[in-house]
Every structure is written in C-alpha cells, then in structure tokens.
Amino acid sequence: MKKTVLLLSILITFFASSQVRWMTLEEAVNAQKTVPKKILINFYTDWCAPCKIMEKNTYNQPVIANYLNENYYPVKFDAEGKEHIEVFGRTFTNTEFDSGNKKNAMHDFTKYMNVNAIPSTVFLDETGNPITILQGALTAKELEPYIPFIANNEYKKINTRAQWENYQKKFKSSIKD
C-alpha cells in the first residue's frame, strides 16, 4: 500500500510539474521587475481548434512545460478577450467585444503586438520589448528549438538565414518520440 501511494505521489508530482504555470500579462510584467526573465505569450481564442491542440500537445509536453516554467514568464492571452489590462504605460481593451458572439474583434493588445493569426506565440525580452512572433500552430518539436534560442540570447548572434539553418541542424531535441 505504501509503495502504491508513493508511486501515485511521484506520478502526480511529475504531471503537475509538466504543465505550464500560466500567468496574466500584468503578473508577468510585474515579476520581471523583481526577477528579469523573458515573457512568452500564447495568443489563443476559445473557438480555435489548433489553439486547443497546442495547449494539450505542445505546451503541456513535459520538456516544453518545464523549460518554460524555469526560463520564462509564460502568459496565456485571449486574443479576442474582454479584459482591460494595464501594461507598458497603456490601457488595452476590446471595445467591440460582444458576449453573444463566438468570434469577436481582436483585443487592442493583440493588435498592438501585431498578432493577426491565431494561434501565435510572441516572445518579449526582459524589458517587455518584442523579440519575435511565431504564427500558426506548432508541435512541441517545432517550438522546442526556439525556447532556448531566445532564452539564452542566441538570437542576438544570428544575422542570416544560413546561420539560423545551421543552428537548427545542430539543435538536439530532448523530446522523445
């Protein structure tokens, strides 16, 4: 019985740690003031099937989830949401939000970040400046090379497509098939 309880506890701990600990944008920006880290923003909508697949299979893949939790402030942001947020000295809203619609107008913050496809992943540096945007659904193996590349500032050393392709060739995935 004790072995079963121990095994169950270990499994629960493993799976709990394999999930991204999402924050709000305001929480992430405030956390940066104390401990500077980059921010990864997952722009999604409730009606978006690829967004749900990414949530389940990409972000909750243990290698991805653990890396994001340790090296980033991960943020989930509803690209068509109705919340009012105050960041970067501005207030962002979605004045065209209609609670009866399944699809709504894009939130002002979504527009501000130049997100025009859902899902999208946006990386911000330690001061909240955009680094890059990845548009469209990504598998865990497709996202994996980007997260250490950006977290470790490798992106600052890449000036050509050939250099990026060389980085990708040398990258060794930690994700088991």
Backbone bond lengths (Angstrom), bond angles and torsions (degrees), N, CA, C in turn:
res aa  C-N    CA-C-N  psi(-1)  N-CA   C-N-CA  omega(-1)  CA-C   N-CA-C  phi
1 M - - - 1.448 - - 1.530 111.11 -
2 K 1.337 116.98 -43.15 1.461 120.77 -179.39 1.535 110.33 -63.45
3 K 1.338 116.42 -37.79 1.464 120.09 179.51 1.524 110.66 -65.74
4 T 1.311 116.53 -38.43 1.465 120.80 179.31 1.521 110.57 -65.59
5 V 1.313 116.97 -44.08 1.463 121.16 178.92 1.527 110.15 -63.99
6 L 1.330 117.39 -42.17 1.461 121.68 178.91 1.526 110.63 -63.16
7 L 1.306 116.86 -46.85 1.458 120.89 179.19 1.523 110.74 -61.48
8 L 1.317 117.05 -44.01 1.452 121.35 178.80 1.531 110.75 -62.07
9 S 1.319 117.25 -41.22 1.469 121.63 178.34 1.518 110.92 -62.82
10 I 1.321 116.37 -42.05 1.470 120.57 179.72 1.525 110.16 -64.48
11 L 1.327 116.91 -44.23 1.461 120.42 179.50 1.526 111.74 -63.65
12 I 1.312 116.98 -42.49 1.468 120.51 178.75 1.521 109.94 -62.79
13 T 1.327 117.42 -43.94 1.459 121.60 178.87 1.523 110.58 -61.76
14 F 1.346 116.51 -43.69 1.466 120.45 -179.69 1.516 110.63 -61.52
15 F 1.331 117.36 -49.68 1.455 120.03 -177.07 1.518 111.79 -70.34
16 A 1.298 118.61 -33.02 1.459 121.15 176.87 1.523 110.17 -66.10
17 S 1.326 117.22 -38.19 1.452 120.53 179.72 1.518 111.29 -77.79
18 S 1.331 117.39 -12.45 1.460 121.68 -179.94 1.525 112.11 -89.44
19 Q 1.297 117.01 8.15 1.450 119.87 177.38 1.521 109.34 -110.14
20 V 1.311 114.43 141.54 1.460 119.38 178.85 1.524 108.87 -67.37
21 R 1.311 115.39 135.23 1.461 120.93 175.85 1.535 107.13 -92.78
22 W 1.331 114.62 87.86 1.453 121.40 -176.67 1.523 111.55 -67.77
23 M 1.322 115.57 146.81 1.458 123.06 177.39 1.520 108.06 -124.05
24 T 1.324 116.11 165.92 1.455 119.08 168.65 1.525 107.32 -80.52
25 L 1.306 116.12 164.37 1.461 119.76 178.74 1.521 111.18 -62.45
26 E 1.329 116.42 -41.59 1.465 119.43 179.22 1.530 111.40 -62.21
27 E 1.335 116.98 -42.20 1.467 120.85 178.22 1.522 110.73 -60.61
28 A 1.326 117.17 -43.08 1.463 120.99 -178.92 1.524 111.67 -65.69
29 V 1.318 116.69 -44.71 1.472 120.24 179.63 1.525 110.30 -63.54
30 N 1.326 117.75 -40.46 1.465 120.94 177.41 1.521 111.23 -67.15
31 A 1.329 117.85 -39.36 1.470 121.24 178.76 1.524 110.73 -63.73
32 Q 1.327 117.28 -34.49 1.468 120.91 178.19 1.524 111.97 -59.79
33 K 1.312 116.69 -29.27 1.462 120.47 -178.95 1.521 111.44 -67.87
34 T 1.325 116.78 -29.29 1.460 121.58 -179.60 1.520 111.42 -92.36
35 V 1.329 115.67 -51.50 1.469 121.99 179.74 1.525 107.11 -127.84
36 P 1.333 117.39 101.39 1.464 119.47 -178.17 1.535 112.32 -64.14
37 K 1.309 115.13 124.77 1.466 123.72 172.82 1.515 106.31 -145.22
38 K 1.299 114.96 161.61 1.450 119.45 174.06 1.529 109.24 -74.21
39 I 1.326 115.43 160.13 1.459 122.04 178.00 1.527 108.05 -113.82
40 L 1.310 116.26 134.65 1.462 122.11 170.24 1.518 105.94 -110.22
41 I 1.336 116.47 124.86 1.465 120.76 178.58 1.525 108.97 -111.04
42 N 1.319 115.65 122.54 1.451 123.53 174.87 1.524 107.32 -94.85
43 F 1.344 117.15 104.09 1.455 122.00 176.25 1.522 108.11 -85.60
44 Y 1.329 116.04 123.20 1.459 122.07 -176.34 1.527 109.15 -140.58
45 T 1.328 116.02 172.74 1.458 122.12 167.31 1.524 107.65 -136.85
46 D 1.308 116.20 159.57 1.464 120.78 -178.81 1.522 113.20 -66.06
47 W 1.323 118.13 -31.37 1.455 121.96 -176.14 1.530 113.03 -87.02
48 C 1.308 118.32 -5.80 1.469 123.24 -171.96 1.532 111.80 -83.92
49 A 1.333 116.82 108.53 1.466 121.16 179.90 1.534 112.13 -63.35
50 P 1.351 120.35 -44.62 1.472 119.01 177.04 1.532 112.98 -60.48
51 C 1.343 117.03 -30.36 1.468 120.48 177.31 1.524 110.38 -64.28
52 K 1.322 116.18 -41.62 1.462 120.89 179.88 1.520 110.99 -67.37
53 I 1.321 116.51 -37.57 1.474 120.43 177.06 1.526 110.16 -65.55
54 M 1.339 116.27 -42.65 1.471 119.33 177.74 1.521 111.00 -62.58
55 E 1.323 117.08 -41.96 1.468 120.57 179.05 1.529 110.12 -57.92
56 K 1.312 115.62 -47.86 1.463 120.91 -175.49 1.526 112.97 -74.15
57 N 1.327 117.21 -47.37 1.463 120.55 -169.81 1.520 115.18 -100.64
58 T 1.318 117.76 -25.60 1.469 119.86 -178.16 1.521 110.33 -96.53
59 Y 1.322 116.36 -63.05 1.462 119.40 -175.55 1.527 112.86 -68.09
60 N 1.308 118.30 -30.37 1.461 119.75 179.98 1.522 112.93 -92.87
61 Q 1.319 117.75 7.79 1.461 120.49 170.94 1.532 105.60 -68.08
62 P 1.334 119.45 128.94 1.475 121.43 -171.39 1.529 115.39 -53.38
63 V 1.318 119.14 -41.53 1.474 120.77 -179.88 1.524 109.74 -63.32
64 I 1.320 116.60 -45.24 1.469 121.26 -179.13 1.525 110.22 -66.20
65 A 1.328 116.81 -50.52 1.470 121.01 -177.30 1.526 111.26 -58.59
66 N 1.310 117.06 -47.33 1.462 120.40 -178.91 1.529 111.48 -63.84
67 Y 1.335 117.45 -42.39 1.457 120.14 -179.75 1.528 110.56 -64.40
68 L 1.323 116.43 -43.89 1.468 119.49 179.37 1.525 111.21 -63.29
69 N 1.315 117.19 -44.31 1.467 120.61 -179.49 1.524 112.14 -61.99
70 E 1.306 117.46 -34.17 1.464 120.99 -177.53 1.522 113.41 -84.35
71 N 1.329 117.69 -32.77 1.462 120.72 -167.97 1.526 115.81 -115.45
72 Y 1.306 117.55 -7.49 1.459 121.93 -176.73 1.518 109.77 -136.03
73 Y 1.323 113.90 167.58 1.451 121.07 162.48 1.532 104.27 -103.12
74 P 1.325 117.91 101.97 1.472 120.04 -178.30 1.525 111.56 -82.17
75 V 1.329 115.08 133.06 1.455 122.27 -176.71 1.529 109.11 -125.55
76 K 1.329 115.93 131.98 1.461 121.72 169.95 1.516 106.81 -100.55
77 F 1.327 116.25 128.77 1.460 119.10 -178.20 1.519 109.55 -132.66
78 D 1.341 116.01 121.09 1.455 121.69 177.94 1.528 107.69 -73.36
79 A 1.324 115.72 110.27 1.464 121.79 -174.66 1.521 113.23 -63.18
80 E 1.323 117.03 -17.99 1.458 121.30 178.32 1.526 111.48 -119.24
81 G 1.322 116.72 17.57 1.463 121.53 -175.35 1.514 113.62 -68.12
82 K 1.334 114.46 171.92 1.470 120.07 -176.71 1.519 113.30 -107.51
83 E 1.333 118.27 -2.97 1.461 119.32 -173.84 1.528 112.26 -68.78
84 H 1.316 113.89 151.65 1.461 122.08 173.58 1.520 106.32 -95.98
85 I 1.316 116.66 127.98 1.458 119.23 177.99 1.518 109.65 -126.16
86 E 1.320 114.34 146.66 1.454 120.69 177.99 1.518 108.69 -120.99
87 V 1.333 115.33 106.73 1.457 122.21 177.89 1.519 109.08 -145.24
88 F 1.314 114.98 155.78 1.456 122.26 176.18 1.530 112.02 55.14
89 G 1.336 115.66 33.14 1.449 120.45 177.08 1.522 114.23 74.19
90 R 1.334 116.72 15.68 1.461 120.72 -179.25 1.518 110.67 -134.61
91 T 1.317 115.43 160.79 1.460 121.60 172.44 1.521 107.51 -110.60
92 F 1.321 115.54 129.92 1.463 121.86 -179.94 1.524 108.82 -115.94
93 T 1.329 116.34 137.70 1.459 122.04 179.82 1.527 109.29 -139.61
94 N 1.310 115.45 -179.86 1.459 121.98 171.45 1.527 106.22 -129.76
95 T 1.313 115.17 85.44 1.463 120.27 -175.12 1.523 112.28 -66.84
96 E 1.328 117.59 -19.07 1.465 120.84 -179.32 1.529 112.58 -95.48
97 F 1.335 117.31 10.18 1.464 119.97 -179.95 1.524 109.87 -65.20
98 D 1.328 114.79 135.01 1.464 121.42 177.27 1.516 107.00 -130.21
99 S 1.319 117.17 112.20 1.463 121.09 -173.79 1.522 112.80 -61.54
100 G 1.325 118.81 -15.83 1.455 121.43 178.43 1.525 113.58 -84.93
101 N 1.310 117.78 -13.62 1.460 121.36 -178.00 1.521 111.71 -88.77
102 K 1.334 115.82 143.93 1.470 119.57 172.30 1.522 108.75 -77.96
103 K 1.318 116.14 -38.89 1.466 120.95 177.68 1.519 107.42 -112.21
104 N 1.310 115.72 134.97 1.451 121.37 -177.56 1.518 110.71 -123.27
105 A 1.307 115.22 174.10 1.453 120.91 173.17 1.527 108.79 -66.15
106 M 1.302 115.44 154.60 1.463 120.33 178.48 1.527 109.99 -67.20
107 H 1.322 115.07 140.20 1.458 122.93 175.19 1.532 108.34 -63.72
108 D 1.321 116.76 147.88 1.464 120.52 -179.57 1.529 112.08 -58.12
109 F 1.340 117.85 -35.79 1.464 119.26 178.88 1.529 110.99 -67.62
110 T 1.315 116.79 -34.98 1.469 120.86 176.65 1.528 109.23 -60.84
111 K 1.321 116.57 -45.73 1.468 121.09 177.71 1.528 110.96 -63.76
112 Y 1.329 116.17 -42.78 1.466 122.04 -179.67 1.530 111.32 -57.34
113 M 1.327 116.01 -35.67 1.465 120.54 -179.46 1.532 112.29 -87.73
114 N 1.319 117.95 7.91 1.472 123.76 179.99 1.519 113.32 60.24
115 V 1.314 116.64 31.38 1.463 120.97 176.91 1.520 107.22 -86.41
116 N 1.332 115.66 119.15 1.458 118.89 178.35 1.525 111.92 -129.27
117 A 1.323 116.35 12.66 1.461 122.01 174.11 1.522 107.72 -141.40
118 I 1.321 114.88 141.00 1.465 120.59 -179.55 1.511 107.51 -120.35
119 P 1.297 120.71 132.31 1.465 127.14 0.29 1.530 111.60 -77.39
120 S 1.301 115.05 157.10 1.465 122.92 172.60 1.517 108.58 -140.90
121 T 1.312 114.76 149.43 1.458 122.08 177.62 1.518 107.31 -120.77
122 V 1.325 116.25 123.53 1.459 121.75 -179.47 1.518 108.80 -116.38
123 F 1.321 115.34 134.97 1.461 122.26 176.99 1.519 108.57 -107.65
124 L 1.350 116.20 130.35 1.461 122.42 175.63 1.525 108.73 -115.59
125 D 1.329 116.15 146.56 1.463 119.05 177.34 1.528 110.59 -77.63
126 E 1.308 116.52 -174.78 1.465 121.99 -175.00 1.522 113.73 -67.18
127 T 1.318 117.35 -12.77 1.462 120.55 177.67 1.529 112.23 -109.25
128 G 1.334 116.77 7.26 1.457 120.93 176.65 1.516 115.11 90.34
129 N 1.328 117.46 6.48 1.459 120.26 177.80 1.528 110.43 -83.89
130 P 1.332 117.08 141.17 1.465 119.68 -179.77 1.522 112.11 -65.66
131 I 1.332 114.76 139.99 1.465 121.45 174.19 1.522 108.86 -102.22
132 T 1.335 116.48 -55.65 1.459 121.07 179.00 1.519 110.29 -162.00
133 I 1.320 114.69 167.97 1.461 122.11 177.41 1.525 107.97 -129.08
134 L 1.306 115.69 137.28 1.459 122.61 174.17 1.516 106.47 -113.92
135 Q 1.314 116.64 114.84 1.463 119.97 -176.78 1.517 110.39 -99.69
136 G 1.329 114.75 139.90 1.448 121.07 177.95 1.513 111.97 98.79
137 A 1.328 114.47 168.96 1.463 121.10 -179.04 1.525 109.95 -73.29
138 L 1.314 115.42 138.52 1.461 122.11 178.62 1.517 109.41 -126.11
139 T 1.321 115.86 143.41 1.453 119.84 171.33 1.520 107.85 -79.69
140 A 1.309 116.42 168.89 1.471 120.48 177.84 1.532 110.32 -59.58
141 K 1.332 116.80 -41.76 1.474 119.86 -179.78 1.522 111.96 -68.37
142 E 1.321 118.12 -28.30 1.464 120.40 177.33 1.526 111.19 -76.17
143 L 1.327 117.66 -36.20 1.460 121.26 179.64 1.524 112.10 -77.60
144 E 1.311 116.79 -33.73 1.472 121.56 -172.11 1.527 114.89 -50.52
145 P 1.337 121.50 -46.22 1.473 118.74 -177.73 1.531 113.80 -63.10
146 Y 1.324 116.62 -27.52 1.463 120.08 -176.87 1.524 112.84 -73.20
147 I 1.335 117.03 -36.09 1.467 117.62 -170.01 1.529 113.71 -68.73
148 P 1.346 121.28 -41.52 1.474 117.33 173.68 1.528 111.40 -75.48
149 F 1.317 116.82 -32.14 1.463 122.94 179.22 1.526 110.19 -55.69
150 I 1.324 116.07 -44.21 1.460 120.66 -179.42 1.526 110.93 -83.26
151 A 1.332 117.82 -43.78 1.468 120.80 -178.55 1.532 111.92 -58.51
152 N 1.338 116.75 -37.14 1.462 121.72 -176.65 1.529 113.46 -94.89
153 N 1.340 116.65 12.01 1.468 122.88 178.21 1.522 114.52 62.09
154 E 1.323 117.23 21.19 1.468 120.61 176.39 1.523 110.82 -63.64
155 Y 1.319 116.76 -29.21 1.461 121.07 -179.26 1.525 112.26 -59.04
156 K 1.317 117.15 -24.68 1.458 120.91 179.83 1.529 112.18 -72.72
157 K 1.327 116.99 -15.42 1.469 121.84 -178.62 1.526 112.93 -96.37
158 I 1.321 116.88 -6.69 1.462 121.58 -175.54 1.529 109.57 -99.44
159 N 1.331 115.35 122.61 1.459 120.23 -179.25 1.524 113.30 -119.89
160 T 1.327 117.17 -12.53 1.458 119.48 -177.29 1.528 110.01 -135.01
161 R 1.313 114.70 162.03 1.463 120.48 176.16 1.528 109.94 -62.74
162 A 1.311 117.47 -37.84 1.469 121.70 179.83 1.535 110.42 -61.48
163 Q 1.327 117.73 -39.89 1.463 120.63 177.77 1.520 110.99 -65.32
164 W 1.339 117.19 -40.77 1.455 121.01 177.29 1.524 110.38 -63.59
165 E 1.315 117.75 -45.05 1.462 121.41 179.40 1.522 110.93 -62.50
166 N 1.327 117.27 -37.06 1.459 121.53 176.65 1.528 110.59 -64.92
167 Y 1.334 116.33 -42.64 1.477 120.59 176.12 1.527 109.75 -58.19
168 Q 1.331 117.10 -47.13 1.457 121.05 -178.78 1.532 112.02 -61.73
169 K 1.327 116.88 -39.60 1.471 120.58 179.41 1.521 111.14 -63.96
170 K 1.323 116.96 -37.99 1.468 121.74 -177.26 1.533 113.02 -80.89
171 F 1.339 116.20 -18.36 1.463 120.51 -175.78 1.524 110.38 -66.13
172 K 1.324 116.54 130.64 1.458 122.67 178.07 1.516 109.33 -107.78
173 S 1.308 115.64 115.71 1.463 121.05 -178.69 1.524 111.13 -69.02
174 S 1.318 115.66 143.24 1.474 122.23 173.73 1.515 111.29 -99.01
175 I 1.324 116.04 0.40 1.460 120.85 -177.89 1.522 109.43 -89.55
176 K 1.318 114.42 125.38 1.461 120.42 177.81 1.517 109.29 -85.79
177 D 1.314 116.24 136.50 1.477 120.01 178.88 1.495 112.84 -73.70
